[in-house]
């Protein structure tokens, strides 16, 4: 059978021509509604945790978008601007919808598909590992890449990491986005609470806790504020400062006290979830 795009005419491709070029040309045709809608929907899922069509790979007539007009408008804007991905990202992230609070109210607390509020979602495995490294002041080593390479910079999924596996990194055995898991499970909680990997980051002699405990030039309140800014991008409340400071004062070793505080911060929902 001759190669034929969905809804298109059969193509007469010479043997010496690369059929992939014809496929790429068909994908990027302005009258091809499949490509633009599928890509726009995937980017929407990336930023909101749920696609306009959900599941995001199930694009069919009997699984319509929760907001067809929005999907069509985004897809048409994507086509009209030459498939500019940066513009698409800017359009989504500067929208009022993306900037809505994740705090539900009486009218939207039960909404799970109309995007009347932001739906909190757990950080992806690679982002979470890099975030823990950032707060603990350590790095994770991966064989075959330069020291200091972040998890989000790994070129493929061929790097062994129990952390990335247990937190849902996809194996890329298929093109389905459903391979990546954002579900929480007991193994993840146990790994964050008492694994040797996390313990090693907390107790590292060159890590954040060691540096803060050895910094005698600043008082504890300033150092606690620094930790909260690193972990949550916000300053601590008066109560949070009081609790942390009290723990430091009653501890016999300042380094262990700061390790406890860092451990507590990275195990909170505020740290683990994008909200």
C-alpha positions in Angstrom: 0.0 0.0 0.0 1.3 3.5 -0.8 2.1 5.7 2.2 -0.9 7.9 3.1 -1.3 10.5 5.7 -4.5 10.5 7.8 -7.2 12.0 5.6 -4.7 12.7 2.8 -4.0 11.3 -0.7 -1.7 8.4 -1.3 1.8 9.4 -2.0 4.0 8.2 -4.9 7.5 8.2 -3.3 10.5 7.2 -5.4 12.7 4.5 -4.0 15.7 6.9 -3.6 13.6 9.4 -1.6 13.4 9.3 2.2 9.7 8.8 3.2 10.4 10.4 6.5 10.7 13.8 4.8 7.2 13.3 3.4 6.0 12.4 6.8 7.5 15.5 8.3 6.0 17.6 5.6 2.6 16.1 6.3 2.9 16.7 10.0 3.7 20.4 9.6 1.0 21.2 7.0 -1.3 24.0 8.3 -4.4 21.9 7.3 -3.3 19.0 9.5 -5.2 19.4 12.7 -3.8 16.3 14.4 -0.3 17.4 15.0 -0.9 20.8 16.5 -3.8 19.7 18.8 -1.8 16.7 20.1 1.3 18.8 20.8 -0.6 21.7 22.4 -2.5 19.2 24.6 0.8 17.6 25.7 2.2 21.0 26.7 -1.0 21.9 28.5 -0.7 18.6 30.4 3.0 19.4 31.2 2.1 22.7 32.9 -1.3 21.8 34.5 -0.9 18.1 35.3 -4.0 17.3 33.2 -4.5 17.7 29.5 -7.5 19.4 27.9 -7.9 15.9 26.4 -7.2 13.4 29.2 -5.5 11.0 29.0 -3.3 13.1 26.8 -2.5 10.3 24.4 -6.2 9.4 23.8 -7.0 11.8 21.1 -10.3 10.5 19.6 -13.8 11.8 18.8 -15.4 9.9 21.7 -12.9 11.4 24.2 -13.5 15.2 23.6 -11.6 18.0 25.2 -13.0 19.5 28.4 -12.7 22.9 26.5 -12.8 22.3 22.7 -12.7 26.0 21.9 -9.6 26.5 23.9 -7.8 23.5 22.4 -8.8 24.7 18.9 -7.7 28.3 19.6 -4.3 27.2 21.0 -3.7 24.8 18.1 -4.6 27.5 15.5 -2.3 30.1 17.2 0.5 27.5 17.3 0.1 26.9 13.5 -0.3 30.7 12.7 3.0 31.4 14.4 5.1 28.8 12.6 4.9 26.2 15.3 6.8 28.4 17.7 7.2 26.4 20.9 8.5 29.3 23.0 5.5 31.4 22.1 3.2 28.5 23.1 4.9 28.1 26.5 4.7 31.9 27.0 1.0 31.9 26.0 0.2 29.1 28.5 2.3 30.4 31.4 1.2 34.0 31.2 -2.5 33.0 31.1 -4.8 33.8 34.1 -5.6 30.1 34.2 -2.0 29.1 34.9 -1.6 31.8 37.6 -4.7 30.7 39.6 -4.2 29.7 43.2 -4.1 26.0 44.2 -6.1 26.9 47.3 -9.7 25.7 46.6 -12.8 27.6 47.5 -16.4 26.7 48.0 -17.1 26.8 44.3 -14.2 25.0 42.8 -13.1 22.5 45.5 -14.7 19.6 43.6 -13.5 20.6 40.1 -11.0 18.3 38.6 -11.3 19.1 34.8 -12.3 22.7 34.2 -9.1 24.3 35.5 -10.9 26.7 37.8 -7.9 26.4 40.1 -4.4 25.0 39.9 -4.2 21.3 40.7 -1.1 20.6 42.8 1.2 17.9 41.3 4.2 16.1 42.7 7.5 17.2 41.1 8.9 15.0 38.4 11.6 12.5 39.5 14.5 14.4 37.9 13.3 17.8 39.1 12.8 16.5 42.7 16.3 15.0 42.8 17.9 18.2 41.6 15.8 20.2 44.2 17.0 17.9 47.0 20.6 18.4 45.9 20.0 22.2 45.8 18.6 22.3 49.4 21.2 19.9 50.9 24.1 21.5 49.0 25.2 18.2 47.4 25.4 16.7 44.0 24.4 13.3 42.6 27.0 11.4 40.6 26.0 9.6 37.4 28.5 7.3 35.6 29.6 8.4 32.2 28.8 12.1 32.6 30.8 15.1 34.0 30.6 15.7 37.8 27.9 18.1 38.6 25.5 17.0 35.8 22.0 17.5 37.0 19.3 14.8 36.7 17.4 17.0 34.3 20.4 17.3 32.1 20.9 13.5 31.5 20.7 12.7 27.8 18.6 9.6 28.2 17.2 7.1 30.7 20.2 4.7 30.6 21.6 6.0 33.9 21.0 3.8 36.9 19.3 5.6 39.8 17.0 4.0 42.4 15.7 7.5 43.3 14.6 8.3 39.7 13.1 4.8 39.3 11.1 4.8 42.5 9.8 8.3 41.7 8.4 7.4 38.3 11.0 8.2 35.7 9.8 6.5 32.5 11.8 3.7 30.8 11.0 5.2 27.4 10.1 1.8 26.0 7.2 3.4 24.2 6.2 6.9 23.1 3.3 7.0 25.5 3.4 9.8 28.0 1.6 7.5 30.4 5.0 5.8 31.2 5.9 8.6 33.6 4.2 8.1 36.9 3.3 10.9 39.3 1.5 8.7 41.7 2.7 8.7 45.3 3.5 5.3 47.0 5.0 3.9 50.1 8.5 3.2 48.6 8.9 7.0 47.9 8.0 8.0 51.4 10.3 5.4 52.9 13.2 6.5 50.6 12.8 10.2 51.6 12.4 9.3 55.3 15.3 6.9 56.0 17.2 5.9 52.9 21.0 5.8 52.9 21.1 8.1 49.8 19.1 10.9 51.5 21.0 10.4 54.8 24.3 10.8 53.0 23.2 14.1 51.4 22.0 15.4 54.8 25.2 14.4 56.7 27.7 15.4 53.9 30.6 17.2 55.4 30.5 19.8 52.6 26.7 20.0 52.6 24.2 22.6 53.6 23.8 21.5 57.2 27.5 21.4 57.9 28.1 24.8 56.4 25.2 26.4 58.3 26.2 24.9 61.6 29.8 26.0 61.1 28.8 29.6 60.2 29.3 31.5 63.4 29.0 34.9 61.7 25.2 34.8 61.4 22.5 34.0 63.9 20.2 31.1 63.6 17.2 33.1 62.4 19.1 34.3 59.3 20.2 30.8 58.5 16.7 29.4 59.0 15.4 32.1 56.7 18.0 31.0 54.0 16.8 27.4 54.3 13.2 28.3 53.8 14.0 30.5 50.8 15.9 27.6 49.3 13.2 25.0 49.9 10.0 27.0 49.5 10.9 30.3 47.9 9.4 32.1 50.8 10.4 33.4 54.2 9.4 31.4 57.3 6.6 32.4 59.6 7.3 33.5 63.1 6.1 30.2 64.4 8.3 28.2 62.0 11.3 30.2 63.1 10.5 29.6 66.7 10.1 25.9 66.2 13.4 25.5 64.3 15.3 27.8 66.7 14.0 25.8 69.7 15.2 22.6 68.1 18.7 24.0 67.5 19.0 25.4 71.0 18.0 22.1 72.7 20.3 20.0 70.4 23.8 19.1 71.7 25.2 19.3 68.2 24.3 22.1 65.8 25.1 20.1 62.7 22.7 17.4 63.6 20.0 20.0 64.4 20.4 21.6 61.0 20.3 18.1 59.4 17.0 17.5 61.1 15.6 20.8 59.8 16.7 20.1 56.2 15.3 16.6 56.5 11.9 18.0 57.8 11.7 20.5 55.0 12.3 18.1 52.1 9.6 15.8 53.5 6.9 18.4 53.4 4.1 18.5 50.8 5.0 22.1 50.2 8.5 21.0 49.0 7.4 17.8 47.1 4.5 19.3 45.2 4.3 22.1 42.6 1.4 24.2 43.7 
